[in-house]
Amino acid sequence: MRKLLAAITVVGLFPAAGLAAGYPERPVKVVVPWAAGGDTDNIFRPFAPALQKYLGQTVVIANVGGASGTKGAKEVKDSPPDGYTLYVPHEYIHSTYYTAVADVQYSDFEPICMIASTPSVLTASPKTPWKDAKGLIADAKARPGQITVGATLASTSHFFPALIEKAAGVKFKYVSYEGLAPRMNAILGGHTDLTDSNLTQKGKVEAGQLKFLAIATEKRHPEMPSVPTLKELGINVVYDVNRGL
């Protein structure tokens, strides 16, 4: 809640961004560059009513998925720079910039505020035999390239397991999905073994539909104190996903 209130306060920077007097005079579109029901979508939607109240205009959320987030980024980039098309990115944009896979630059966007920083959680199908990441790593070493990971390639859900691969000396098999919602459908359906998620999936864990193997924080998270950190299991990976407007 403190992060949300801080973000609402920083939204006051809108007038300083060179916008026309009287802004906004019509609804504002916010592009979420992944499918509805994904983690970025779920994290932004509770923020949207506060933004709408502050602006005094309707906020329309547009889920523009595709190309690992770059389709939505390009839609925002190509829109008029008048403040009526906003964008909710996270660190995936690093890959589009450094690999030049899309014509998107940091300078194409004006940052307004941070919305949330969420720790990544190594998440498994309940059908898998591992109780924690330690068991997973032992199995991955015995069966290199056979454990499947659902990921949005060149995005944070790819970066996180890749860091685990490097730190633990293992190799996974990646299956590409556009956003968290289809990745969750795949793992719930038993089509993949692992994926990256966060605490937005806590309800599914409590219902027995998923299991958290480890969280990528320095210390155990107070909302899931029974979930060990990767570090305490000997895997030196700490990873948060930052999302902003």
PyRosetta script that sets phi, psi and omega in degrees:
from pyrosetta import init, pose_from_sequence

init()
pose = pose_from_sequence("MRKLLAAITVVGLFPAAGLAAGYPERPVKVVVPWAAGGDTDNIFRPFAPALQKYLGQTVVIANVGGASGTKGAKEVKDSPPDGYTLYVPHEYIHSTYYTAVADVQYSDFEPICMIASTPSVLTASPKTPWKDAKGLIADAKARPGQITVGATLASTSHFFPALIEKAAGVKFKYVSYEGLAPRMNAILGGHTDLTDSNLTQKGKVEAGQLKFLAIATEKRHPEMPSVPTLKELGINVVYDVNRGL")
pose.set_psi(1, -39.2)
pose.set_omega(1, 179.3)
pose.set_phi(2, -61.4)
pose.set_psi(2, -39.7)
pose.set_omega(2, 179.2)
pose.set_phi(3, -64.8)
pose.set_psi(3, -39.7)
pose.set_omega(3, 179.8)
pose.set_phi(4, -64.5)
pose.set_psi(4, -44.6)
pose.set_omega(4, 179.3)
pose.set_phi(5, -64.0)
pose.set_psi(5, -38.6)
pose.set_omega(5, 177.9)
pose.set_phi(6, -63.6)
pose.set_psi(6, -40.1)
pose.set_omega(6, 179.7)
pose.set_phi(7, -64.7)
pose.set_psi(7, -41.0)
pose.set_omega(7, 178.7)
pose.set_phi(8, -61.4)
pose.set_psi(8, -40.1)
pose.set_omega(8, 178.4)
pose.set_phi(9, -61.2)
pose.set_psi(9, -43.2)
pose.set_omega(9, -176.6)
pose.set_phi(10, -71.0)
pose.set_psi(10, -21.7)
pose.set_omega(10, 175.9)
pose.set_phi(11, -58.4)
pose.set_psi(11, -19.4)
pose.set_omega(11, 174.6)
pose.set_phi(12, -60.9)
pose.set_psi(12, -10.0)
pose.set_omega(12, 176.8)
pose.set_phi(13, -75.0)
pose.set_psi(13, -10.8)
pose.set_omega(13, 179.6)
pose.set_phi(14, -48.5)
pose.set_psi(14, -50.1)
pose.set_omega(14, -177.9)
pose.set_phi(15, -61.9)
pose.set_psi(15, -23.0)
pose.set_omega(15, -178.6)
pose.set_phi(16, -81.1)
pose.set_psi(16, -4.8)
pose.set_omega(16, -174.8)
pose.set_phi(17, -89.7)
pose.set_psi(17, 15.5)
pose.set_omega(17, 176.6)
pose.set_phi(18, 78.9)
pose.set_psi(18, 25.9)
pose.set_omega(18, -179.1)
pose.set_phi(19, -82.5)
pose.set_psi(19, 158.5)
pose.set_omega(19, -177.9)
pose.set_phi(20, -66.7)
pose.set_psi(20, 149.5)
pose.set_omega(20, 176.3)
pose.set_phi(21, -60.3)
pose.set_psi(21, 139.4)
pose.set_omega(21, -178.7)
pose.set_phi(22, 88.5)
pose.set_psi(22, -1.7)
pose.set_omega(22, 178.0)
pose.set_phi(23, -63.2)
pose.set_psi(23, 137.7)
pose.set_omega(23, -3.3)
pose.set_phi(24, -95.8)
pose.set_psi(24, 144.8)
pose.set_omega(24, -179.6)
pose.set_phi(25, -105.7)
pose.set_psi(25, -0.1)
pose.set_omega(25, 178.6)
pose.set_phi(26, -153.2)
pose.set_psi(26, 171.4)
pose.set_omega(26, -179.6)
pose.set_phi(27, -55.7)
pose.set_psi(27, 149.0)
pose.set_omega(27, -179.8)
pose.set_phi(28, -109.6)
pose.set_psi(28, 128.8)
pose.set_omega(28, 178.2)
pose.set_phi(29, -92.8)
pose.set_psi(29, 134.2)
pose.set_omega(29, 175.7)
pose.set_phi(30, -117.4)
pose.set_psi(30, 117.4)
pose.set_omega(30, -178.7)
pose.set_phi(31, -88.7)
pose.set_psi(31, 120.2)
pose.set_omega(31, 170.3)
pose.set_phi(32, -102.2)
pose.set_psi(32, 115.0)
pose.set_omega(32, -169.6)
pose.set_phi(33, -81.7)
pose.set_psi(33, 31.8)
pose.set_omega(33, 175.8)
pose.set_phi(34, -144.7)
pose.set_psi(34, 171.8)
pose.set_omega(34, -175.5)
pose.set_phi(35, -65.4)
pose.set_psi(35, 153.5)
pose.set_omega(35, 173.7)
pose.set_phi(36, -60.9)
pose.set_psi(36, 142.8)
pose.set_omega(36, -179.9)
pose.set_phi(37, 89.8)
pose.set_psi(37, -3.2)
pose.set_omega(37, 177.1)
pose.set_phi(38, -81.7)
pose.set_psi(38, 178.3)
pose.set_omega(38, -175.1)
pose.set_phi(39, -67.0)
pose.set_psi(39, -43.3)
pose.set_omega(39, 178.7)
pose.set_phi(40, -63.7)
pose.set_psi(40, -41.2)
pose.set_omega(40, 176.9)
pose.set_phi(41, -61.6)
pose.set_psi(41, -46.8)
pose.set_omega(41, -179.2)
pose.set_phi(42, -65.6)
pose.set_psi(42, -34.5)
pose.set_omega(42, -179.1)
pose.set_phi(43, -75.9)
pose.set_psi(43, -36.4)
pose.set_omega(43, -178.0)
pose.set_phi(44, -76.7)
pose.set_psi(44, -36.0)
pose.set_omega(44, -172.2)
pose.set_phi(45, -57.0)
pose.set_psi(45, -40.5)
pose.set_omega(45, 175.6)
pose.set_phi(46, -65.0)
pose.set_psi(46, -24.3)
pose.set_omega(46, 178.4)
pose.set_phi(47, -77.7)
pose.set_psi(47, -29.4)
pose.set_omega(47, -173.7)
pose.set_phi(48, -58.1)
pose.set_psi(48, -43.1)
pose.set_omega(48, 179.1)
pose.set_phi(49, -61.1)
pose.set_psi(49, -36.3)
pose.set_omega(49, 177.8)
pose.set_phi(50, -66.6)
pose.set_psi(50, -40.6)
pose.set_omega(50, 177.3)
pose.set_phi(51, -64.2)
pose.set_psi(51, -41.6)
pose.set_omega(51, 179.4)
pose.set_phi(52, -63.2)
pose.set_psi(52, -42.0)
pose.set_omega(52, 178.7)
pose.set_phi(53, -63.9)
pose.set_psi(53, -41.9)
pose.set_omega(53, -179.4)
pose.set_phi(54, -65.6)
pose.set_psi(54, -44.4)
pose.set_omega(54, -176.1)
pose.set_phi(55, -76.1)
pose.set_psi(55, -25.8)
pose.set_omega(55, -176.9)
pose.set_phi(56, 73.5)
pose.set_psi(56, 21.7)
pose.set_omega(56, 178.6)
pose.set_phi(57, -139.9)
pose.set_psi(57, 159.8)
pose.set_omega(57, 176.5)
pose.set_phi(58, -65.6)
pose.set_psi(58, 135.9)
pose.set_omega(58, 173.6)
pose.set_phi(59, -106.2)
pose.set_psi(59, 119.5)
pose.set_omega(59, -178.2)
pose.set_phi(60, -104.2)
pose.set_psi(60, 118.7)
pose.set_omega(60, 179.4)
pose.set_phi(61, -89.6)
pose.set_psi(61, 124.5)
pose.set_omega(61, 178.6)
pose.set_phi(62, -114.6)
pose.set_psi(62, 115.7)
pose.set_omega(62, 176.4)
pose.set_phi(63, -86.7)
pose.set_psi(63, 109.3)
pose.set_omega(63, -177.5)
pose.set_phi(64, -118.1)
pose.set_psi(64, 84.9)
pose.set_omega(64, -178.0)
pose.set_phi(65, -87.2)
pose.set_psi(65, 168.1)
pose.set_omega(65, 176.7)
pose.set_phi(66, 125.8)
pose.set_psi(66, 145.4)
pose.set_omega(66, 176.6)
pose.set_phi(67, 56.1)
pose.set_psi(67, 42.3)
pose.set_omega(67, 177.7)
pose.set_phi(68, 55.5)
pose.set_psi(68, 38.0)
pose.set_omega(68, 176.5)
pose.set_phi(69, 96.4)
pose.set_psi(69, -14.5)
pose.set_omega(69, -173.9)
pose.set_phi(70, -76.3)
pose.set_psi(70, -23.2)
pose.set_omega(70, 177.4)
pose.set_phi(71, -62.5)
pose.set_psi(71, -45.8)
pose.set_omega(71, 177.4)
pose.set_phi(72, -65.4)
pose.set_psi(72, -39.8)
pose.set_omega(72, 179.2)
pose.set_phi(73, -60.4)
pose.set_psi(73, -42.9)
pose.set_omega(73, -178.7)
pose.set_phi(74, -69.1)
pose.set_psi(74, -33.3)
pose.set_omega(74, 177.1)
pose.set_phi(75, -62.7)
pose.set_psi(75, -42.3)
pose.set_omega(75, 179.0)
pose.set_phi(76, -68.1)
pose.set_psi(76, -43.7)
pose.set_omega(76, 180.0)
pose.set_phi(77, -57.8)
pose.set_psi(77, -39.6)
pose.set_omega(77, -175.9)
pose.set_phi(78, -84.4)
pose.set_psi(78, -2.4)
pose.set_omega(78, 179.4)
pose.set_phi(79, -82.8)
pose.set_psi(79, 159.0)
pose.set_omega(79, 177.3)
pose.set_phi(80, -59.8)
pose.set_psi(80, 139.5)
pose.set_omega(80, -178.6)
pose.set_phi(81, -80.7)
pose.set_psi(81, 59.8)
pose.set_omega(81, -174.2)
pose.set_phi(82, -114.5)
pose.set_psi(82, 6.1)
pose.set_omega(82, 178.2)
pose.set_phi(83, 84.6)
pose.set_psi(83, 3.2)
pose.set_omega(83, -178.8)
pose.set_phi(84, -96.5)
pose.set_psi(84, -2.6)
pose.set_omega(84, 172.7)
pose.set_phi(85, -129.7)
pose.set_psi(85, 110.6)
pose.set_omega(85, -179.0)
pose.set_phi(86, -109.3)
pose.set_psi(86, 174.0)
pose.set_omega(86, -166.0)
pose.set_phi(87, -146.8)
pose.set_psi(87, 138.6)
pose.set_omega(87, 179.2)
pose.set_phi(88, -117.6)
pose.set_psi(88, 89.2)
pose.set_omega(88, -179.7)
pose.set_phi(89, -97.9)
pose.set_psi(89, 172.6)
pose.set_omega(89, 164.6)
pose.set_phi(90, -138.5)
pose.set_psi(90, -160.8)
pose.set_omega(90, -169.7)
pose.set_phi(91, -66.8)
pose.set_psi(91, -7.0)
pose.set_omega(91, 178.1)
pose.set_phi(92, -56.2)
pose.set_psi(92, -26.3)
pose.set_omega(92, -176.4)
pose.set_phi(93, -63.2)
pose.set_psi(93, -21.4)
pose.set_omega(93, 175.7)
pose.set_phi(94, -59.2)
pose.set_psi(94, -42.7)
pose.set_omega(94, -176.0)
pose.set_phi(95, -68.3)
pose.set_psi(95, -36.5)
pose.set_omega(95, 179.2)
pose.set_phi(96, -67.4)
pose.set_psi(96, -32.2)
pose.set_omega(96, -179.3)
pose.set_phi(97, -76.5)
pose.set_psi(97, -52.4)
pose.set_omega(97, -172.8)
pose.set_phi(98, -75.4)
pose.set_psi(98, -26.5)
pose.set_omega(98, 179.4)
pose.set_phi(99, -97.2)
pose.set_psi(99, -7.4)
pose.set_omega(99, 179.2)
pose.set_phi(100, 57.0)
pose.set_psi(100, 33.4)
pose.set_omega(100, 179.4)
pose.set_phi(101, -79.1)
pose.set_psi(101, -12.6)
pose.set_omega(101, 177.7)
pose.set_phi(102, -146.8)
pose.set_psi(102, 153.5)
pose.set_omega(102, -178.1)
pose.set_phi(103, -82.1)
pose.set_psi(103, 66.8)
pose.set_omega(103, -179.2)
pose.set_phi(104, -132.6)
pose.set_psi(104, 128.9)
pose.set_omega(104, 179.9)
pose.set_phi(105, -120.0)
pose.set_psi(105, 154.5)
pose.set_omega(105, 174.5)
pose.set_phi(106, -55.8)
pose.set_psi(106, -37.7)
pose.set_omega(106, -175.7)
pose.set_phi(107, -69.9)
pose.set_psi(107, -7.2)
pose.set_omega(107, 177.4)
pose.set_phi(108, -75.2)
pose.set_psi(108, -11.3)
pose.set_omega(108, -174.1)
pose.set_phi(109, -130.0)
pose.set_psi(109, 150.6)
pose.set_omega(109, 177.7)
pose.set_phi(110, -111.4)
pose.set_psi(110, 112.4)
pose.set_omega(110, -179.1)
pose.set_phi(111, -67.2)
pose.set_psi(111, 138.9)
pose.set_omega(111, 179.4)
pose.set_phi(112, -108.6)
pose.set_psi(112, -52.7)
pose.set_omega(112, -178.4)
pose.set_phi(113, -163.4)
pose.set_psi(113, 161.3)
pose.set_omega(113, 170.1)
pose.set_phi(114, -83.1)
pose.set_psi(114, 140.1)
pose.set_omega(114, 176.5)
pose.set_phi(115, -101.9)
pose.set_psi(115, -48.0)
pose.set_omega(115, -177.1)
pose.set_phi(116, -161.6)
pose.set_psi(116, 152.3)
pose.set_omega(116, 171.4)
pose.set_phi(117, -124.5)
pose.set_psi(117, 116.8)
pose.set_omega(117, -173.1)
pose.set_phi(118, -119.8)
pose.set_psi(118, 130.2)
pose.set_omega(118, 177.4)
pose.set_phi(119, -72.2)
pose.set_psi(119, 141.5)
pose.set_omega(119, 177.7)
pose.set_phi(120, -76.9)
pose.set_psi(120, 146.1)
pose.set_omega(120, 179.6)
pose.set_phi(121, -126.6)
pose.set_psi(121, 127.1)
pose.set_omega(121, 176.0)
pose.set_phi(122, -74.3)
pose.set_psi(122, 116.3)
pose.set_omega(122, -168.4)
pose.set_phi(123, -119.5)
pose.set_psi(123, 136.7)
pose.set_omega(123, -175.5)
pose.set_phi(124, -127.8)
pose.set_psi(124, 157.7)
pose.set_omega(124, 170.6)
pose.set_phi(125, -66.6)
pose.set_psi(125, 141.9)
pose.set_omega(125, 177.7)
pose.set_phi(126, -65.5)
pose.set_psi(126, -13.0)
pose.set_omega(126, 178.7)
pose.set_phi(127, -78.0)
pose.set_psi(127, -13.6)
pose.set_omega(127, -179.4)
pose.set_phi(128, -76.9)
pose.set_psi(128, 155.9)
pose.set_omega(128, -173.8)
pose.set_phi(129, -85.8)
pose.set_psi(129, -6.9)
pose.set_omega(129, -170.7)
pose.set_phi(130, -83.3)
pose.set_psi(130, 139.3)
pose.set_omega(130, 175.4)
pose.set_phi(131, -88.4)
pose.set_psi(131, -27.6)
pose.set_omega(131, 179.3)
pose.set_phi(132, -155.2)
pose.set_psi(132, -178.5)
pose.set_omega(132, -176.5)
pose.set_phi(133, -66.3)
pose.set_psi(133, -25.4)
pose.set_omega(133, 179.0)
pose.set_phi(134, -63.0)
pose.set_psi(134, -44.5)
pose.set_omega(134, 176.9)
pose.set_phi(135, -65.4)
pose.set_psi(135, -38.9)
pose.set_omega(135, 177.2)
pose.set_phi(136, -59.4)
pose.set_psi(136, -48.4)
pose.set_omega(136, -176.8)
pose.set_phi(137, -63.3)
pose.set_psi(137, -40.3)
pose.set_omega(137, 177.5)
pose.set_phi(138, -60.6)
pose.set_psi(138, -41.8)
pose.set_omega(138, 178.9)
pose.set_phi(139, -67.9)
pose.set_psi(139, -41.5)
pose.set_omega(139, -179.6)
pose.set_phi(140, -63.8)
pose.set_psi(140, -34.4)
pose.set_omega(140, 177.3)
pose.set_phi(141, -70.2)
pose.set_psi(141, -32.8)
pose.set_omega(141, 178.6)
pose.set_phi(142, -78.0)
pose.set_psi(142, -25.8)
pose.set_omega(142, -177.1)
pose.set_phi(143, -131.2)
pose.set_psi(143, 67.0)
pose.set_omega(143, -176.0)
pose.set_phi(144, -60.0)
pose.set_psi(144, 133.3)
pose.set_omega(144, 176.7)
pose.set_phi(145, 75.0)
pose.set_psi(145, 10.5)
pose.set_omega(145, -177.6)
pose.set_phi(146, -107.4)
pose.set_psi(146, -20.0)
pose.set_omega(146, 179.1)
pose.set_phi(147, -84.3)
pose.set_psi(147, 124.0)
pose.set_omega(147, -173.3)
pose.set_phi(148, -90.4)
pose.set_psi(148, 138.2)
pose.set_omega(148, 178.8)
pose.set_phi(149, -122.7)
pose.set_psi(149, 121.3)
pose.set_omega(149, 173.2)
pose.set_phi(150, -80.1)
pose.set_psi(150, 125.6)
pose.set_omega(150, -175.5)
pose.set_phi(151, -150.1)
pose.set_psi(151, 153.1)
pose.set_omega(151, 167.7)
pose.set_phi(152, -90.6)
pose.set_psi(152, 107.0)
pose.set_omega(152, -171.3)
pose.set_phi(153, -60.8)
pose.set_psi(153, 141.8)
pose.set_omega(153, -177.7)
pose.set_phi(154, 64.7)
pose.set_psi(154, 26.1)
pose.set_omega(154, 175.9)
pose.set_phi(155, -129.9)
pose.set_psi(155, -177.7)
pose.set_omega(155, -174.1)
pose.set_phi(156, -63.1)
pose.set_psi(156, -31.5)
pose.set_omega(156, 179.2)
pose.set_phi(157, -71.2)
pose.set_psi(157, -12.2)
pose.set_omega(157, 173.5)
pose.set_phi(158, -95.5)
pose.set_psi(158, -41.7)
pose.set_omega(158, -179.2)
pose.set_phi(159, -59.4)
pose.set_psi(159, -44.0)
pose.set_omega(159, -173.8)
pose.set_phi(160, -62.0)
pose.set_psi(160, -55.1)
pose.set_omega(160, 177.4)
pose.set_phi(161, -65.2)
pose.set_psi(161, -27.9)
pose.set_omega(161, 176.6)
pose.set_phi(162, -65.0)
pose.set_psi(162, -37.3)
pose.set_omega(162, 175.4)
pose.set_phi(163, -64.1)
pose.set_psi(163, -38.8)
pose.set_omega(163, 177.6)
pose.set_phi(164, -65.4)
pose.set_psi(164, -42.7)
pose.set_omega(164, 176.7)
pose.set_phi(165, -54.8)
pose.set_psi(165, -48.2)
pose.set_omega(165, -177.3)
pose.set_phi(166, -65.6)
pose.set_psi(166, -44.2)
pose.set_omega(166, -176.6)
pose.set_phi(167, -69.8)
pose.set_psi(167, -33.9)
pose.set_omega(167, -174.7)
pose.set_phi(168, -100.1)
pose.set_psi(168, -9.6)
pose.set_omega(168, -179.8)
pose.set_phi(169, 70.8)
pose.set_psi(169, 42.3)
pose.set_omega(169, -179.8)
pose.set_phi(170, -125.8)
pose.set_psi(170, 173.8)
pose.set_omega(170, 179.3)
pose.set_phi(171, -136.1)
pose.set_psi(171, 126.5)
pose.set_omega(171, 177.0)
pose.set_phi(172, -103.5)
pose.set_psi(172, 167.3)
pose.set_omega(172, 172.2)
pose.set_phi(173, -107.8)
pose.set_psi(173, 122.0)
pose.set_omega(173, -174.8)
pose.set_phi(174, -95.1)
pose.set_psi(174, 139.2)
pose.set_omega(174, 174.3)
pose.set_phi(175, -122.5)
pose.set_psi(175, 124.4)
pose.set_omega(175, -171.4)
pose.set_phi(176, -85.8)
pose.set_psi(176, 132.8)
pose.set_omega(176, 173.9)
pose.set_phi(177, -137.8)
pose.set_psi(177, 149.0)
pose.set_omega(177, 180.0)
pose.set_phi(178, -91.4)
pose.set_psi(178, 91.6)
pose.set_omega(178, 175.1)
pose.set_phi(179, 97.8)
pose.set_psi(179, 168.4)
pose.set_omega(179, -175.1)
pose.set_phi(180, -68.9)
pose.set_psi(180, -39.3)
pose.set_omega(180, -176.0)
pose.set_phi(181, -56.3)
pose.set_psi(181, -51.7)
pose.set_omega(181, 177.3)
pose.set_phi(182, -67.2)
pose.set_psi(182, -29.4)
pose.set_omega(182, 175.6)
pose.set_phi(183, -65.8)
pose.set_psi(183, -39.6)
pose.set_omega(183, 177.9)
pose.set_phi(184, -66.6)
pose.set_psi(184, -40.9)
pose.set_omega(184, 178.0)
pose.set_phi(185, -60.3)
pose.set_psi(185, -38.8)
pose.set_omega(185, -179.2)
pose.set_phi(186, -66.4)
pose.set_psi(186, -44.5)
pose.set_omega(186, -177.3)
pose.set_phi(187, -73.8)
pose.set_psi(187, -35.1)
pose.set_omega(187, 176.9)
pose.set_phi(188, -66.6)
pose.set_psi(188, -31.4)
pose.set_omega(188, 179.0)
pose.set_phi(189, -84.6)
pose.set_psi(189, -0.2)
pose.set_omega(189, 179.1)
pose.set_phi(190, 78.0)
pose.set_psi(190, 18.0)
pose.set_omega(190, -178.9)
pose.set_phi(191, -86.0)
pose.set_psi(191, -20.4)
pose.set_omega(191, 175.9)
pose.set_phi(192, -134.1)
pose.set_psi(192, 162.7)
pose.set_omega(192, -178.0)
pose.set_phi(193, -93.9)
pose.set_psi(193, -37.3)
pose.set_omega(193, -171.3)
pose.set_phi(194, -136.6)
pose.set_psi(194, 160.7)
pose.set_omega(194, 166.7)
pose.set_phi(195, -160.8)
pose.set_psi(195, 169.7)
pose.set_omega(195, 172.3)
pose.set_phi(196, -92.9)
pose.set_psi(196, 133.4)
pose.set_omega(196, 172.9)
pose.set_phi(197, -144.1)
pose.set_psi(197, -160.3)
pose.set_omega(197, 179.0)
pose.set_phi(198, -150.8)
pose.set_psi(198, -169.3)
pose.set_omega(198, -173.5)
pose.set_phi(199, -70.0)
pose.set_psi(199, -6.0)
pose.set_omega(199, 173.3)
pose.set_phi(200, -65.9)
pose.set_psi(200, -16.3)
pose.set_omega(200, -179.7)
pose.set_phi(201, -96.4)
pose.set_psi(201, 10.3)
pose.set_omega(201, -177.4)
pose.set_phi(202, -56.8)
pose.set_psi(202, -39.5)
pose.set_omega(202, -179.4)
pose.set_phi(203, -61.1)
pose.set_psi(203, -40.1)
pose.set_omega(203, 179.0)
pose.set_phi(204, -68.1)
pose.set_psi(204, -33.9)
pose.set_omega(204, 176.9)
pose.set_phi(205, -66.0)
pose.set_psi(205, -45.7)
pose.set_omega(205, -179.6)
pose.set_phi(206, -65.0)
pose.set_psi(206, -27.1)
pose.set_omega(206, 178.5)
pose.set_phi(207, -85.5)
pose.set_psi(207, -1.6)
pose.set_omega(207, 179.2)
pose.set_phi(208, 81.4)
pose.set_psi(208, 11.3)
pose.set_omega(208, -179.5)
pose.set_phi(209, -85.1)
pose.set_psi(209, -24.1)
pose.set_omega(209, 179.1)
pose.set_phi(210, -138.9)
pose.set_psi(210, 168.9)
pose.set_omega(210, 169.6)
pose.set_phi(211, -140.0)
pose.set_psi(211, 138.7)
pose.set_omega(211, 176.2)
pose.set_phi(212, -88.4)
pose.set_psi(212, 122.1)
pose.set_omega(212, 179.3)
pose.set_phi(213, -88.0)
pose.set_psi(213, -37.9)
pose.set_omega(213, -179.4)
pose.set_phi(214, -167.4)
pose.set_psi(214, 153.9)
pose.set_omega(214, 178.9)
pose.set_phi(215, -114.3)
pose.set_psi(215, 144.4)
pose.set_omega(215, -173.6)
pose.set_phi(216, -93.4)
pose.set_psi(216, 57.1)
pose.set_omega(216, 178.8)
pose.set_phi(217, -121.6)
pose.set_psi(217, 167.8)
pose.set_omega(217, 177.9)
pose.set_phi(218, -69.9)
pose.set_psi(218, -38.8)
pose.set_omega(218, 179.9)
pose.set_phi(219, -129.4)
pose.set_psi(219, 162.1)
pose.set_omega(219, 178.6)
pose.set_phi(220, -59.2)
pose.set_psi(220, 145.5)
pose.set_omega(220, -177.0)
pose.set_phi(221, -83.2)
pose.set_psi(221, 135.7)
pose.set_omega(221, -177.8)
pose.set_phi(222, -62.5)
pose.set_psi(222, -24.1)
pose.set_omega(222, 179.2)
pose.set_phi(223, -79.0)
pose.set_psi(223, -21.1)
pose.set_omega(223, 178.9)
pose.set_phi(224, -138.6)
pose.set_psi(224, 65.7)
pose.set_omega(224, -173.0)
pose.set_phi(225, -65.7)
pose.set_psi(225, -17.2)
pose.set_omega(225, 179.9)
pose.set_phi(226, -82.9)
pose.set_psi(226, -10.2)
pose.set_omega(226, -178.7)
pose.set_phi(227, -88.1)
pose.set_psi(227, 119.8)
pose.set_omega(227, -178.9)
pose.set_phi(228, -72.2)
pose.set_psi(228, 157.5)
pose.set_omega(228, 173.1)
pose.set_phi(229, -81.8)
pose.set_psi(229, 156.9)
pose.set_omega(229, 174.3)
pose.set_phi(230, -61.7)
pose.set_psi(230, -37.8)
pose.set_omega(230, -177.0)
pose.set_phi(231, -62.7)
pose.set_psi(231, -40.9)
pose.set_omega(231, -178.5)
pose.set_phi(232, -71.6)
pose.set_psi(232, -15.6)
pose.set_omega(232, 175.6)
pose.set_phi(233, -94.0)
pose.set_psi(233, 6.4)
pose.set_omega(233, 176.9)
pose.set_phi(234, 89.4)
pose.set_psi(234, 12.1)
pose.set_omega(234, 179.2)
pose.set_phi(235, -112.3)
pose.set_psi(235, 108.0)
pose.set_omega(235, -170.7)
pose.set_phi(236, -82.2)
pose.set_psi(236, 72.0)
pose.set_omega(236, 178.9)
pose.set_phi(237, -131.2)
pose.set_psi(237, 122.6)
pose.set_omega(237, 172.0)
pose.set_phi(238, -124.2)
pose.set_psi(238, 125.0)
pose.set_omega(238, -171.8)
pose.set_phi(239, -148.9)
pose.set_psi(239, 120.2)
pose.set_omega(239, 174.3)
pose.set_phi(240, -113.7)
pose.set_psi(240, 150.8)
pose.set_omega(240, 173.6)
pose.set_phi(241, -109.9)
pose.set_psi(241, 120.1)
pose.set_omega(241, -179.5)
pose.set_phi(242, -97.9)
pose.set_psi(242, 131.5)
pose.set_omega(242, 179.0)
pose.set_phi(243, -123.1)
pose.set_psi(243, 138.7)
pose.set_omega(243, -178.1)
pose.set_phi(244, -140.8)
pose.set_psi(244, -178.0)
pose.set_omega(244, -180.0)
pose.set_phi(245, -117.8)
pose.dump_pdb("model.pdb")
